[in-house]
Amino acid sequence: MQDPTQSAHEISEHLLERTGNAIMSDRFPDFLACFVLPYHIETLESSQLISTAPDMEATFRAVRAHLTTHSITLMARHCVSASFRSETEVAATHETRLISRGVLVQQPYPTFSLIRRGWDKKWRIAHSSYVIVDSDPLNAALAPHPQPARKTAT
C-alpha cells in the first residue's frame, strides 16, 4: 500500500516509475494495475475512453511497437508539477523524452494526468492528455481506437 503522507509529486513520480518500467519490460499486468478503468486518454488528434483490460492492452501493445520500431532504449519521464485537487485526486504534468542509444529521438513532450485514489487507498491514473506535436505515429499508438462520432438527431 502507498504511504498516505506522500506528496502529490511523489505520487506522480511513483506512477511514472511503475508504468515506465512496465512498458519497457513488457509487463502489461503491472501497467494495468496503475490505471482506473474506464480511463480517458487524449492526444492532439483523438480522444477515447478505454473501458476494458483488452482495450488497454491494445494501447499498451501499440505503444510498445512504436518504441521498438524506433529502437527506444530509455523512456525518461519526470514530474514537472503536481498538486492535490482533493484528498482523492492529484493533477500532475510530466515530460517524456524518448531516447535511442543516447540520442533523443523526438522533441520532449508534456502530459497532463489526473490521478485518483480508490477505495483501496491506491493511486491510479484516470485521465491523460498528451501534447505530442512531432509524431503522428506515437499519437496513433496512444489512441488507436478513437471513439466514433456521435450521431445527432435531425
Secondary structure, 3 states (H helix, E strand, C coil): CCCCCCCHHHHHHHHHHHHHHHHHCCCHHHHHCCEEEEEEEECCCCEEEECCHHHHHHHHHHHHHHHHHCCCCEEEEEEEEEEEEECCEEEEEEEEEEEECCEECCCCEEEEEEEEECCCCCEEEEEEEECCCCCHHHHHHHCCCCCCCCCCCC
